[in-house]
């Protein structure tokens, strides 16, 4: 995955070059979310996202947590919560 990046960390007036390898861009450039929300607000929003969606089910391209793995995996990714059948759908 290639993530959109904000400006350079050293000079916010210069854009992050798409020709840089992704690892270098992550090191030298500010994330698009950090540029949009600010460092403190982004940290707060990431904390809220983790609390509200601990399994990372709700993903929005370029949204909060899109460029990071914020999931707190507490069960296997292939397991789904079991749901008891309701009386209306239960057989005789």
N, C-alpha and C positions, 0 to 999 in steps of 0.2 A: 504494500500500500504506500502511496505517496500522499503525504498530507500537505494541504495548503499551509504556507507559513506567512507570518507577518514580516516586519522589517528586521534588519540586523540588530543584534543585541547591543553592539557597539555604536551604532548610528541609526536611530529610528527614521532618519530621512532617506535611507537607502533600502531598496527592496532586497529581499533574499533571492538569490539567483536560482532559477530552476535547474541550471546546469550542474549545481553542486550535488554530490551524492546525498541521499536521504540522511545518513548518519551525520554528515557534516552540517547539513541544514538544521538538524535538531540541536546540534551543539552551538551553532553560530547565530541562529535566527530565533525570533520570538514566535511562539505558536500563534495561529490566527485567533484562537480563543483568548489567549493572554493579551494580545493586542486589542481585542474588542472589549473584554470585560475588565482588564486590569489584574494584576497579580493577586491582590487580596480577595477581590470578588470571585475570581476564578477558583481559588482554593476553597472558598465558602460554597460555591456552587457545586464543585466536585464532591465535597463532603455531603451535601444534600442529595446529590445524585446517587451516591453510594448507599446512603440510608434508605432512600425511597426505592431504589432499584438494585438491590445487592447482587442479583444474578445477571445483571446486564441484559435484560430482556428488551429494554426500550433503547434503541440506538437511532440517532439522527446524524446523518452525514454532516460533519463539521459542527455538531452540537457538543454540549458539555460531555467530556469523557470519551469522545470519539477517537481522539489520538492517544488515549491511554487505556490500560486495562484496569478499570476501577472496581471490577467484580471482586466480591469476597465469596469465593466458591466454598459452599458449605455442603454441597452434595455433588454427585457426579454430573457433568454437563448433559449426559444423555438421559438422566432420570427426570421424570416429571412428577409433580406432586400428585398423590392419589386423591381422587374425588369420589366420595361415596355416592352411589346412585340415589336419586331422589325417589320418594314414594310414587311420584307420577310416572317415572320411567321404569320402576322395578316391575319385574314380571310377576305372574300369579304364584 
